[in-house]
Amino acid sequence: MENSADNNDSLKDLVEFMAKSLVDKPDNVEVDEIPGQQTTLLALKVDKDDLGKVIGKQGKTAAAMRTIIRAAGTKLNKRYHLDIVE
């Protein structure tokens, strides 16, 4: 069984992979993990020119990413929240 650090890294890596696949400037993608008491926050930072690509029309891309993170977190019995920051 993987330890919790590996699980957290894999979700952080998953967010980073998804974001880098969407943007024009993948070198500017950064994901910070902020553990909380009940929920771990994954803060996604991208170049301001790529912000629209990550959010998507009417927020659909961001919502889809959040759904994937929530589902992966459920499998790990942990709560995760994806926050897209400027």
PyMOL Python script that loads the backbone (N, CA, C, O; Angstrom):
from pymol import cmd

cmd.read_pdbstr("""\
ATOM      1  N   MET A   1       0.844  -1.196   0.000  1.00  0.00           N
ATOM      2  CA  MET A   1       0.000   0.000   0.000  1.00  0.00           C
ATOM      3  C   MET A   1       0.883   1.250   0.000  1.00  0.00           C
ATOM      4  O   MET A   1       1.895   1.296   0.699  1.00  0.00           O
ATOM      5  N   GLU A   2       0.504   2.251  -0.774  1.00  0.00           N
ATOM      6  CA  GLU A   2       1.282   3.481  -0.853  1.00  0.00           C
ATOM      7  C   GLU A   2       1.093   4.296   0.417  1.00  0.00           C
ATOM      8  O   GLU A   2       0.042   4.252   1.055  1.00  0.00           O
ATOM      9  N   ASN A   3       2.141   5.044   0.770  1.00  0.00           N
ATOM     10  CA  ASN A   3       1.937   5.926   1.909  1.00  0.00           C
ATOM     11  C   ASN A   3       1.241   7.201   1.459  1.00  0.00           C
ATOM     12  O   ASN A   3       1.147   7.467   0.260  1.00  0.00           O
ATOM     13  N   SER A   4       0.753   7.991   2.410  1.00  0.00           N
ATOM     14  CA  SER A   4      -0.074   9.143   2.060  1.00  0.00           C
ATOM     15  C   SER A   4       0.703  10.195   1.269  1.00  0.00           C
ATOM     16  O   SER A   4       0.109  10.915   0.467  1.00  0.00           O
ATOM     17  N   ALA A   5       2.009  10.299   1.474  1.00  0.00           N
ATOM     18  CA  ALA A   5       2.791  11.278   0.714  1.00  0.00           C
ATOM     19  C   ALA A   5       2.769  10.928  -0.769  1.00  0.00           C
ATOM     20  O   ALA A   5       2.685  11.822  -1.611  1.00  0.00           O
ATOM     21  N   ASP A   6       2.844   9.634  -1.105  1.00  0.00           N
ATOM     22  CA  ASP A   6       2.778   9.216  -2.508  1.00  0.00           C
ATOM     23  C   ASP A   6       1.422   9.547  -3.106  1.00  0.00           C
ATOM     24  O   ASP A   6       1.342   9.997  -4.248  1.00  0.00           O
ATOM     25  N   ASN A   7       0.349   9.328  -2.342  1.00  0.00           N
ATOM     26  CA  ASN A   7      -0.992   9.621  -2.837  1.00  0.00           C
ATOM     27  C   ASN A   7      -1.157  11.113  -3.096  1.00  0.00           C
ATOM     28  O   ASN A   7      -1.706  11.511  -4.123  1.00  0.00           O
ATOM     29  N   ASN A   8      -0.684  11.938  -2.166  1.00  0.00           N
ATOM     30  CA  ASN A   8      -0.796  13.377  -2.343  1.00  0.00           C
ATOM     31  C   ASN A   8       0.006  13.832  -3.544  1.00  0.00           C
ATOM     32  O   ASN A   8      -0.450  14.672  -4.320  1.00  0.00           O
ATOM     33  N   ASP A   9       1.201  13.279  -3.703  1.00  0.00           N
ATOM     34  CA  ASP A   9       2.030  13.641  -4.846  1.00  0.00           C
ATOM     35  C   ASP A   9       1.348  13.260  -6.142  1.00  0.00           C
ATOM     36  O   ASP A   9       1.414  14.004  -7.120  1.00  0.00           O
ATOM     37  N   SER A  10       0.684  12.095  -6.164  1.00  0.00           N
ATOM     38  CA  SER A  10       0.063  11.665  -7.404  1.00  0.00           C
ATOM     39  C   SER A  10      -1.100  12.583  -7.792  1.00  0.00           C
ATOM     40  O   SER A  10      -1.296  12.847  -8.979  1.00  0.00           O
ATOM     41  N   LEU A  11      -1.873  13.073  -6.823  1.00  0.00           N
ATOM     42  CA  LEU A  11      -2.957  14.003  -7.144  1.00  0.00           C
ATOM     43  C   LEU A  11      -2.402  15.354  -7.555  1.00  0.00           C
ATOM     44  O   LEU A  11      -2.926  15.991  -8.469  1.00  0.00           O
ATOM     45  N   LYS A  12      -1.359  15.788  -6.895  1.00  0.00           N
ATOM     46  CA  LYS A  12      -0.703  17.036  -7.272  1.00  0.00           C
ATOM     47  C   LYS A  12      -0.151  16.896  -8.698  1.00  0.00           C
ATOM     48  O   LYS A  12      -0.289  17.801  -9.522  1.00  0.00           O
ATOM     49  N   ASP A  13       0.465  15.766  -8.966  1.00  0.00           N
ATOM     50  CA  ASP A  13       1.001  15.501 -10.311  1.00  0.00           C
ATOM     51  C   ASP A  13      -0.113  15.412 -11.341  1.00  0.00           C
ATOM     52  O   ASP A  13       0.055  15.853 -12.478  1.00  0.00           O
ATOM     53  N   LEU A  14      -1.246  14.848 -10.953  1.00  0.00           N
ATOM     54  CA  LEU A  14      -2.388  14.743 -11.862  1.00  0.00           C
ATOM     55  C   LEU A  14      -2.894  16.126 -12.257  1.00  0.00           C
ATOM     56  O   LEU A  14      -3.155  16.374 -13.434  1.00  0.00           O
ATOM     57  N   VAL A  15      -3.035  17.023 -11.293  1.00  0.00           N
ATOM     58  CA  VAL A  15      -3.484  18.385 -11.577  1.00  0.00           C
ATOM     59  C   VAL A  15      -2.471  19.080 -12.490  1.00  0.00           C
ATOM     60  O   VAL A  15      -2.841  19.761 -13.446  1.00  0.00           O
ATOM     61  N   GLU A  16      -1.197  18.896 -12.178  1.00  0.00           N
ATOM     62  CA  GLU A  16      -0.142  19.511 -12.984  1.00  0.00           C
ATOM     63  C   GLU A  16      -0.186  18.975 -14.419  1.00  0.00           C
ATOM     64  O   GLU A  16      -0.065  19.744 -15.373  1.00  0.00           O
ATOM     65  N   PHE A  17      -0.356  17.674 -14.569  1.00  0.00           N
ATOM     66  CA  PHE A  17      -0.423  17.062 -15.899  1.00  0.00           C
ATOM     67  C   PHE A  17      -1.613  17.592 -16.696  1.00  0.00           C
ATOM     68  O   PHE A  17      -1.472  17.949 -17.866  1.00  0.00           O
ATOM     69  N   MET A  18      -2.791  17.644 -16.058  1.00  0.00           N
ATOM     70  CA  MET A  18      -3.987  18.130 -16.749  1.00  0.00           C
ATOM     71  C   MET A  18      -3.799  19.584 -17.186  1.00  0.00           C
ATOM     72  O   MET A  18      -4.121  19.943 -18.319  1.00  0.00           O
ATOM     73  N   ALA A  19      -3.280  20.412 -16.290  1.00  0.00           N
ATOM     74  CA  ALA A  19      -3.100  21.833 -16.602  1.00  0.00           C
ATOM     75  C   ALA A  19      -2.082  22.022 -17.723  1.00  0.00           C
ATOM     76  O   ALA A  19      -2.309  22.808 -18.643  1.00  0.00           O
ATOM     77  N   LYS A  20      -0.968  21.309 -17.649  1.00  0.00           N
ATOM     78  CA  LYS A  20       0.069  21.446 -18.680  1.00  0.00           C
ATOM     79  C   LYS A  20      -0.439  20.997 -20.048  1.00  0.00           C
ATOM     80  O   LYS A  20       0.014  21.496 -21.078  1.00  0.00           O
ATOM     81  N   SER A  21      -1.376  20.061 -20.053  1.00  0.00           N
ATOM     82  CA  SER A  21      -1.943  19.576 -21.308  1.00  0.00           C
ATOM     83  C   SER A  21      -2.857  20.614 -21.954  1.00  0.00           C
ATOM     84  O   SER A  21      -3.088  20.573 -23.162  1.00  0.00           O
ATOM     85  N   LEU A  22      -3.375  21.538 -21.156  1.00  0.00           N
ATOM     86  CA  LEU A  22      -4.342  22.527 -21.641  1.00  0.00           C
ATOM     87  C   LEU A  22      -3.723  23.851 -22.072  1.00  0.00           C
ATOM     88  O   LEU A  22      -4.267  24.528 -22.944  1.00  0.00           O
ATOM     89  N   VAL A  23      -2.610  24.225 -21.484  1.00  0.00           N
ATOM     90  CA  VAL A  23      -2.088  25.583 -21.649  1.00  0.00           C
ATOM     91  C   VAL A  23      -1.040  25.702 -22.755  1.00  0.00           C
ATOM     92  O   VAL A  23      -0.499  24.705 -23.233  1.00  0.00           O
ATOM     93  N   ASP A  24      -0.768  26.959 -23.151  1.00  0.00           N
ATOM     94  CA  ASP A  24       0.270  27.237 -24.152  1.00  0.00           C
ATOM     95  C   ASP A  24       1.652  27.366 -23.519  1.00  0.00           C
ATOM     96  O   ASP A  24       2.669  27.162 -24.183  1.00  0.00           O
ATOM     97  N   LYS A  25       1.681  27.705 -22.230  1.00  0.00           N
ATOM     98  CA  LYS A  25       2.959  27.895 -21.524  1.00  0.00           C
ATOM     99  C   LYS A  25       3.058  26.912 -20.351  1.00  0.00           C
ATOM    100  O   LYS A  25       2.900  27.311 -19.197  1.00  0.00           O
ATOM    101  N   PRO A  26       3.318  25.631 -20.638  1.00  0.00           N
ATOM    102  CA  PRO A  26       3.335  24.619 -19.569  1.00  0.00           C
ATOM    103  C   PRO A  26       4.430  24.829 -18.522  1.00  0.00           C
ATOM    104  O   PRO A  26       4.320  24.329 -17.402  1.00  0.00           O
ATOM    105  N   ASP A  27       5.484  25.565 -18.880  1.00  0.00           N
ATOM    106  CA  ASP A  27       6.552  25.809 -17.904  1.00  0.00           C
ATOM    107  C   ASP A  27       6.102  26.722 -16.771  1.00  0.00           C
ATOM    108  O   ASP A  27       6.732  26.758 -15.714  1.00  0.00           O
ATOM    109  N   ASN A  28       5.004  27.468 -16.987  1.00  0.00           N
ATOM    110  CA  ASN A  28       4.506  28.387 -15.969  1.00  0.00           C
ATOM    111  C   ASN A  28       3.445  27.765 -15.065  1.00  0.00           C
ATOM    112  O   ASN A  28       2.886  28.452 -14.210  1.00  0.00           O
ATOM    113  N   VAL A  29       3.162  26.481 -15.241  1.00  0.00           N
ATOM    114  CA  VAL A  29       2.166  25.798 -14.405  1.00  0.00           C
ATOM    115  C   VAL A  29       2.812  25.430 -13.075  1.00  0.00           C
ATOM    116  O   VAL A  29       3.905  24.865 -13.034  1.00  0.00           O
ATOM    117  N   GLU A  30       2.118  25.758 -11.994  1.00  0.00           N
ATOM    118  CA  GLU A  30       2.606  25.451 -10.655  1.00  0.00           C
ATOM    119  C   GLU A  30       1.433  24.987  -9.793  1.00  0.00           C
ATOM    120  O   GLU A  30       0.365  25.599  -9.807  1.00  0.00           O
ATOM    121  N   VAL A  31       1.634  23.911  -9.048  1.00  0.00           N
ATOM    122  CA  VAL A  31       0.597  23.402  -8.158  1.00  0.00           C
ATOM    123  C   VAL A  31       1.149  23.364  -6.737  1.00  0.00           C
ATOM    124  O   VAL A  31       2.161  22.717  -6.468  1.00  0.00           O
ATOM    125  N   ASP A  32       0.470  24.063  -5.835  1.00  0.00           N
ATOM    126  CA  ASP A  32       0.852  24.055  -4.425  1.00  0.00           C
ATOM    127  C   ASP A  32      -0.177  23.244  -3.655  1.00  0.00           C
ATOM    128  O   ASP A  32      -1.382  23.361  -3.878  1.00  0.00           O
ATOM    129  N   GLU A  33       0.316  22.433  -2.761  1.00  0.00           N
ATOM    130  CA  GLU A  33      -0.569  21.615  -1.929  1.00  0.00           C
ATOM    131  C   GLU A  33      -0.594  22.193  -0.522  1.00  0.00           C
ATOM    132  O   GLU A  33       0.445  22.343   0.121  1.00  0.00           O
ATOM    133  N   ILE A  34      -1.797  22.515  -0.052  1.00  0.00           N
ATOM    134  CA  ILE A  34      -1.951  23.127   1.264  1.00  0.00           C
ATOM    135  C   ILE A  34      -2.839  22.211   2.099  1.00  0.00           C
ATOM    136  O   ILE A  34      -4.063  22.244   1.972  1.00  0.00           O
ATOM    137  N   PRO A  35      -2.222  21.393   2.955  1.00  0.00           N
ATOM    138  CA  PRO A  35      -3.024  20.465   3.762  1.00  0.00           C
ATOM    139  C   PRO A  35      -3.822  21.206   4.831  1.00  0.00           C
ATOM    140  O   PRO A  35      -3.329  22.139   5.465  1.00  0.00           O
ATOM    141  N   GLY A  36      -5.050  20.771   5.010  1.00  0.00           N
ATOM    142  CA  GLY A  36      -5.907  21.317   6.049  1.00  0.00           C
ATOM    143  C   GLY A  36      -6.346  20.204   6.972  1.00  0.00           C
ATOM    144  O   GLY A  36      -5.948  19.052   6.798  1.00  0.00           O
ATOM    145  N   GLN A  37      -7.167  20.541   7.954  1.00  0.00           N
ATOM    146  CA  GLN A  37      -7.614  19.525   8.901  1.00  0.00           C
ATOM    147  C   GLN A  37      -8.487  18.472   8.223  1.00  0.00           C
ATOM    148  O   GLN A  37      -8.299  17.275   8.440  1.00  0.00           O
ATOM    149  N   GLN A  38      -9.437  18.913   7.407  1.00  0.00           N
ATOM    150  CA  GLN A  38     -10.347  17.966   6.763  1.00  0.00           C
ATOM    151  C   GLN A  38     -10.170  17.911   5.253  1.00  0.00           C
ATOM    152  O   GLN A  38     -10.430  16.880   4.634  1.00  0.00           O
ATOM    153  N   THR A  39      -9.728  19.018   4.657  1.00  0.00           N
ATOM    154  CA  THR A  39      -9.630  19.102   3.203  1.00  0.00           C
ATOM    155  C   THR A  39      -8.245  19.596   2.803  1.00  0.00           C
ATOM    156  O   THR A  39      -7.715  20.535   3.397  1.00  0.00           O
ATOM    157  N   THR A  40      -7.668  18.957   1.793  1.00  0.00           N
ATOM    158  CA  THR A  40      -6.391  19.395   1.257  1.00  0.00           C
ATOM    159  C   THR A  40      -6.670  20.278   0.045  1.00  0.00           C
ATOM    160  O   THR A  40      -7.402  19.888  -0.865  1.00  0.00           O
ATOM    161  N   LEU A  41      -6.085  21.458   0.045  1.00  0.00           N
ATOM    162  CA  LEU A  41      -6.279  22.407  -1.044  1.00  0.00           C
ATOM    163  C   LEU A  41      -5.148  22.258  -2.053  1.00  0.00           C
ATOM    164  O   LEU A  41      -3.972  22.275  -1.691  1.00  0.00           O
ATOM    165  N   LEU A  42      -5.515  22.113  -3.310  1.00  0.00           N
ATOM    166  CA  LEU A  42      -4.548  22.108  -4.394  1.00  0.00           C
ATOM    167  C   LEU A  42      -4.708  23.428  -5.134  1.00  0.00           C
ATOM    168  O   LEU A  42      -5.719  23.650  -5.800  1.00  0.00           O
ATOM    169  N   ALA A  43      -3.713  24.305  -5.020  1.00  0.00           N
ATOM    170  CA  ALA A  43      -3.767  25.631  -5.634  1.00  0.00           C
ATOM    171  C   ALA A  43      -3.021  25.579  -6.965  1.00  0.00           C
ATOM    172  O   ALA A  43      -1.816  25.330  -7.008  1.00  0.00           O
ATOM    173  N   LEU A  44      -3.746  25.816  -8.034  1.00  0.00           N
ATOM    174  CA  LEU A  44      -3.189  25.769  -9.385  1.00  0.00           C
ATOM    175  C   LEU A  44      -2.910  27.178  -9.871  1.00  0.00           C
ATOM    176  O   LEU A  44      -3.801  28.027  -9.891  1.00  0.00           O
ATOM    177  N   LYS A  45      -1.661  27.421 -10.267  1.00  0.00           N
ATOM    178  CA  LYS A  45      -1.271  28.719 -10.823  1.00  0.00           C
ATOM    179  C   LYS A  45      -0.820  28.503 -12.252  1.00  0.00           C
ATOM    180  O   LYS A  45      -0.005  27.622 -12.526  1.00  0.00           O
ATOM    181  N   VAL A  46      -1.349  29.310 -13.167  1.00  0.00           N
ATOM    182  CA  VAL A  46      -0.934  29.269 -14.568  1.00  0.00           C
ATOM    183  C   VAL A  46      -0.650  30.689 -15.032  1.00  0.00           C
ATOM    184  O   VAL A  46      -1.002  31.652 -14.352  1.00  0.00           O
ATOM    185  N   ASP A  47      -0.014  30.817 -16.187  1.00  0.00           N
ATOM    186  CA  ASP A  47       0.229  32.131 -16.781  1.00  0.00           C
ATOM    187  C   ASP A  47      -1.117  32.813 -17.009  1.00  0.00           C
ATOM    188  O   ASP A  47      -2.097  32.157 -17.364  1.00  0.00           O
ATOM    189  N   LYS A  48      -1.165  34.131 -16.804  1.00  0.00           N
ATOM    190  CA  LYS A  48      -2.457  34.830 -16.908  1.00  0.00           C
ATOM    191  C   LYS A  48      -3.061  34.702 -18.305  1.00  0.00           C
ATOM    192  O   LYS A  48      -4.282  34.763 -18.449  1.00  0.00           O
ATOM    193  N   ASP A  49      -2.229  34.525 -19.342  1.00  0.00           N
ATOM    194  CA  ASP A  49      -2.745  34.334 -20.699  1.00  0.00           C
ATOM    195  C   ASP A  49      -3.426  32.974 -20.869  1.00  0.00           C
ATOM    196  O   ASP A  49      -4.251  32.795 -21.764  1.00  0.00           O
ATOM    197  N   ASP A  50      -3.077  32.022 -20.005  1.00  0.00           N
ATOM    198  CA  ASP A  50      -3.631  30.666 -20.092  1.00  0.00           C
ATOM    199  C   ASP A  50      -4.799  30.440 -19.144  1.00  0.00           C
ATOM    200  O   ASP A  50      -5.394  29.363 -19.148  1.00  0.00           O
ATOM    201  N   LEU A  51      -5.132  31.424 -18.343  1.00  0.00           N
ATOM    202  CA  LEU A  51      -6.183  31.265 -17.335  1.00  0.00           C
ATOM    203  C   LEU A  51      -7.508  30.826 -17.956  1.00  0.00           C
ATOM    204  O   LEU A  51      -8.181  29.945 -17.419  1.00  0.00           O
ATOM    205  N   GLY A  52      -7.882  31.426 -19.070  1.00  0.00           N
ATOM    206  CA  GLY A  52      -9.133  31.080 -19.744  1.00  0.00           C
ATOM    207  C   GLY A  52      -9.165  29.641 -20.225  1.00  0.00           C
ATOM    208  O   GLY A  52     -10.223  29.012 -20.222  1.00  0.00           O
ATOM    209  N   LYS A  53      -8.025  29.114 -20.636  1.00  0.00           N
ATOM    210  CA  LYS A  53      -7.972  27.736 -21.113  1.00  0.00           C
ATOM    211  C   LYS A  53      -8.214  26.743 -19.980  1.00  0.00           C
ATOM    212  O   LYS A  53      -8.850  25.707 -20.174  1.00  0.00           O
ATOM    213  N   VAL A  54      -7.700  27.072 -18.798  1.00  0.00           N
ATOM    214  CA  VAL A  54      -7.862  26.183 -17.640  1.00  0.00           C
ATOM    215  C   VAL A  54      -9.283  26.263 -17.095  1.00  0.00           C
ATOM    216  O   VAL A  54      -9.834  25.258 -16.645  1.00  0.00           O
ATOM    217  N   ILE A  55      -9.876  27.452 -17.132  1.00  0.00           N
ATOM    218  CA  ILE A  55     -11.235  27.619 -16.623  1.00  0.00           C
ATOM    219  C   ILE A  55     -12.255  27.093 -17.634  1.00  0.00           C
ATOM    220  O   ILE A  55     -13.218  26.427 -17.255  1.00  0.00           O
ATOM    221  N   GLY A  56     -12.047  27.389 -18.905  1.00  0.00           N
ATOM    222  CA  GLY A  56     -12.945  26.905 -19.952  1.00  0.00           C
ATOM    223  C   GLY A  56     -14.205  27.741 -20.065  1.00  0.00           C
ATOM    224  O   GLY A  56     -14.474  28.611 -19.236  1.00  0.00           O
ATOM    225  N   LYS A  57     -14.973  27.458 -21.111  1.00  0.00           N
ATOM    226  CA  LYS A  57     -16.227  28.191 -21.322  1.00  0.00           C
ATOM    227  C   LYS A  57     -17.200  27.869 -20.202  1.00  0.00           C
ATOM    228  O   LYS A  57     -17.476  26.707 -19.905  1.00  0.00           O
ATOM    229  N   GLN A  58     -17.708  28.919 -19.591  1.00  0.00           N
ATOM    230  CA  GLN A  58     -18.648  28.819 -18.471  1.00  0.00           C
ATOM    231  C   GLN A  58     -18.098  27.959 -17.333  1.00  0.00           C
ATOM    232  O   GLN A  58     -18.863  27.370 -16.570  1.00  0.00           O
ATOM    233  N   GLY A  59     -16.764  27.888 -17.221  1.00  0.00           N
ATOM    234  CA  GLY A  59     -16.130  27.157 -16.122  1.00  0.00           C
ATOM    235  C   GLY A  59     -16.187  25.647 -16.248  1.00  0.00           C
ATOM    236  O   GLY A  59     -15.936  24.933 -15.277  1.00  0.00           O
ATOM    237  N   LYS A  60     -16.517  25.150 -17.443  1.00  0.00           N
ATOM    238  CA  LYS A  60     -16.701  23.705 -17.601  1.00  0.00           C
ATOM    239  C   LYS A  60     -15.403  22.915 -17.456  1.00  0.00           C
ATOM    240  O   LYS A  60     -15.415  21.819 -16.897  1.00  0.00           O
ATOM    241  N   THR A  61     -14.291  23.448 -17.945  1.00  0.00           N
ATOM    242  CA  THR A  61     -13.014  22.730 -17.821  1.00  0.00           C
ATOM    243  C   THR A  61     -12.600  22.652 -16.356  1.00  0.00           C
ATOM    244  O   THR A  61     -12.184  21.596 -15.882  1.00  0.00           O
ATOM    245  N   ALA A  62     -12.714  23.770 -15.638  1.00  0.00           N
ATOM    246  CA  ALA A  62     -12.378  23.784 -14.211  1.00  0.00           C
ATOM    247  C   ALA A  62     -13.289  22.837 -13.436  1.00  0.00           C
ATOM    248  O   ALA A  62     -12.830  22.125 -12.544  1.00  0.00           O
ATOM    249  N   ALA A  63     -14.560  22.828 -13.769  1.00  0.00           N
ATOM    250  CA  ALA A  63     -15.515  21.939 -13.083  1.00  0.00           C
ATOM    251  C   ALA A  63     -15.151  20.476 -13.331  1.00  0.00           C
ATOM    252  O   ALA A  63     -15.233  19.649 -12.423  1.00  0.00           O
ATOM    253  N   ALA A  64     -14.751  20.160 -14.561  1.00  0.00           N
ATOM    254  CA  ALA A  64     -14.365  18.782 -14.888  1.00  0.00           C
ATOM    255  C   ALA A  64     -13.110  18.377 -14.113  1.00  0.00           C
ATOM    256  O   ALA A  64     -13.021  17.258 -13.607  1.00  0.00           O
ATOM    257  N   MET A  65     -12.142  19.293 -14.022  1.00  0.00           N
ATOM    258  CA  MET A  65     -10.928  18.997 -13.249  1.00  0.00           C
ATOM    259  C   MET A  65     -11.262  18.775 -11.781  1.00  0.00           C
ATOM    260  O   MET A  65     -10.715  17.877 -11.142  1.00  0.00           O
ATOM    261  N   ARG A  66     -12.167  19.600 -11.247  1.00  0.00           N
ATOM    262  CA  ARG A  66     -12.563  19.445  -9.840  1.00  0.00           C
ATOM    263  C   ARG A  66     -13.278  18.112  -9.609  1.00  0.00           C
ATOM    264  O   ARG A  66     -13.097  17.478  -8.569  1.00  0.00           O
ATOM    265  N   THR A  67     -14.082  17.695 -10.571  1.00  0.00           N
ATOM    266  CA  THR A  67     -14.777  16.411 -10.456  1.00  0.00           C
ATOM    267  C   THR A  67     -13.775  15.263 -10.416  1.00  0.00           C
ATOM    268  O   THR A  67     -13.919  14.338  -9.616  1.00  0.00           O
ATOM    269  N   ILE A  68     -12.768  15.318 -11.269  1.00  0.00           N
ATOM    270  CA  ILE A  68     -11.736  14.270 -11.293  1.00  0.00           C
ATOM    271  C   ILE A  68     -10.984  14.235  -9.968  1.00  0.00           C
ATOM    272  O   ILE A  68     -10.741  13.161  -9.418  1.00  0.00           O
ATOM    273  N   ILE A  69     -10.614  15.411  -9.454  1.00  0.00           N
ATOM    274  CA  ILE A  69      -9.882  15.474  -8.184  1.00  0.00           C
ATOM    275  C   ILE A  69     -10.744  14.952  -7.040  1.00  0.00           C
ATOM    276  O   ILE A  69     -10.258  14.228  -6.171  1.00  0.00           O
ATOM    277  N   ARG A  70     -12.028  15.320  -7.043  1.00  0.00           N
ATOM    278  CA  ARG A  70     -12.938  14.850  -5.999  1.00  0.00           C
ATOM    279  C   ARG A  70     -13.070  13.326  -6.048  1.00  0.00           C
ATOM    280  O   ARG A  70     -13.061  12.663  -5.011  1.00  0.00           O
ATOM    281  N   ALA A  71     -13.191  12.781  -7.251  1.00  0.00           N
ATOM    282  CA  ALA A  71     -13.329  11.325  -7.409  1.00  0.00           C
ATOM    283  C   ALA A  71     -12.054  10.612  -6.964  1.00  0.00           C
ATOM    284  O   ALA A  71     -12.118   9.588  -6.283  1.00  0.00           O
ATOM    285  N   ALA A  72     -10.909  11.145  -7.346  1.00  0.00           N
ATOM    286  CA  ALA A  72      -9.637  10.532  -6.935  1.00  0.00           C
ATOM    287  C   ALA A  72      -9.468  10.619  -5.426  1.00  0.00           C
ATOM    288  O   ALA A  72      -8.977   9.679  -4.799  1.00  0.00           O
ATOM    289  N   GLY A  73      -9.871  11.736  -4.840  1.00  0.00           N
ATOM    290  CA  GLY A  73      -9.794  11.892  -3.393  1.00  0.00           C
ATOM    291  C   GLY A  73     -10.704  10.927  -2.668  1.00  0.00           C
ATOM    292  O   GLY A  73     -10.341  10.389  -1.622  1.00  0.00           O
ATOM    293  N   THR A  74     -11.885  10.705  -3.219  1.00  0.00           N
ATOM    294  CA  THR A  74     -12.829   9.756  -2.618  1.00  0.00           C
ATOM    295  C   THR A  74     -12.216   8.362  -2.582  1.00  0.00           C
ATOM    296  O   THR A  74     -12.366   7.631  -1.602  1.00  0.00           O
ATOM    297  N   LYS A  75     -11.539   8.010  -3.639  1.00  0.00           N
ATOM    298  CA  LYS A  75     -10.888   6.695  -3.703  1.00  0.00           C
ATOM    299  C   LYS A  75      -9.805   6.573  -2.629  1.00  0.00           C
ATOM    300  O   LYS A  75      -9.545   5.483  -2.120  1.00  0.00           O
ATOM    301  N   LEU A  76      -9.176   7.704  -2.289  1.00  0.00           N
ATOM    302  CA  LEU A  76      -8.129   7.721  -1.269  1.00  0.00           C
ATOM    303  C   LEU A  76      -8.677   8.008   0.135  1.00  0.00           C
ATOM    304  O   LEU A  76      -7.921   8.112   1.101  1.00  0.00           O
ATOM    305  N   ASN A  77     -10.006   8.135   0.227  1.00  0.00           N
ATOM    306  CA  ASN A  77     -10.669   8.474   1.497  1.00  0.00           C
ATOM    307  C   ASN A  77     -10.194   9.801   2.060  1.00  0.00           C
ATOM    308  O   ASN A  77     -10.041   9.954   3.272  1.00  0.00           O
ATOM    309  N   LYS A  78      -9.961  10.766   1.168  1.00  0.00           N
ATOM    310  CA  LYS A  78      -9.553  12.108   1.580  1.00  0.00           C
ATOM    311  C   LYS A  78     -10.336  13.118   0.764  1.00  0.00           C
ATOM    312  O   LYS A  78     -10.857  12.800  -0.305  1.00  0.00           O
ATOM    313  N   ARG A  79     -10.415  14.347   1.280  1.00  0.00           N
ATOM    314  CA  ARG A  79     -11.126  15.413   0.571  1.00  0.00           C
ATOM    315  C   ARG A  79     -10.117  16.379  -0.020  1.00  0.00           C
ATOM    316  O   ARG A  79      -9.185  16.822   0.652  1.00  0.00           O
ATOM    317  N   TYR A  80     -10.319  16.693  -1.271  1.00  0.00           N
ATOM    318  CA  TYR A  80      -9.451  17.628  -1.971  1.00  0.00           C
ATOM    319  C   TYR A  80     -10.301  18.713  -2.608  1.00  0.00           C
ATOM    320  O   TYR A  80     -11.435  18.476  -3.026  1.00  0.00           O
ATOM    321  N   HIS A  81      -9.729  19.914  -2.674  1.00  0.00           N
ATOM    322  CA  HIS A  81     -10.401  21.024  -3.354  1.00  0.00           C
ATOM    323  C   HIS A  81      -9.377  21.664  -4.290  1.00  0.00           C
ATOM    324  O   HIS A  81      -8.249  21.955  -3.892  1.00  0.00           O
ATOM    325  N   LEU A  82      -9.785  21.874  -5.523  1.00  0.00           N
ATOM    326  CA  LEU A  82      -8.916  22.521  -6.510  1.00  0.00           C
ATOM    327  C   LEU A  82      -9.275  23.988  -6.588  1.00  0.00           C
ATOM    328  O   LEU A  82     -10.431  24.340  -6.826  1.00  0.00           O
ATOM    329  N   ASP A  83      -8.286  24.843  -6.388  1.00  0.00           N
ATOM    330  CA  ASP A  83      -8.465  26.286  -6.463  1.00  0.00           C
ATOM    331  C   ASP A  83      -7.554  26.817  -7.557  1.00  0.00           C
ATOM    332  O   ASP A  83      -6.356  26.535  -7.560  1.00  0.00           O
ATOM    333  N   ILE A  84      -8.109  27.576  -8.478  1.00  0.00           N
ATOM    334  CA  ILE A  84      -7.317  28.168  -9.563  1.00  0.00           C
ATOM    335  C   ILE A  84      -7.042  29.615  -9.178  1.00  0.00           C
ATOM    336  O   ILE A  84      -7.967  30.419  -9.060  1.00  0.00           O
ATOM    337  N   VAL A  85      -5.766  29.944  -8.984  1.00  0.00           N
ATOM    338  CA  VAL A  85      -5.383  31.273  -8.535  1.00  0.00           C
ATOM    339  C   VAL A  85      -4.639  32.016  -9.634  1.00  0.00           C
ATOM    340  O   VAL A  85      -3.980  31.404 -10.474  1.00  0.00           O
ATOM    341  N   GLU A  86      -4.750  33.336  -9.621  1.00  0.00           N
ATOM    342  CA  GLU A  86      -4.072  34.160 -10.632  1.00  0.00           C
ATOM    343  C   GLU A  86      -2.647  34.426 -10.246  1.00  0.00           C
ATOM    344  O   GLU A  86      -1.926  35.103 -10.979  1.00  0.00           O
TER     345      GLU A  86
END
""", "prot")
cmd.dss("prot")
cmd.show_as("cartoon", "prot")
cmd.util.cbc("prot")
cmd.orient("prot")
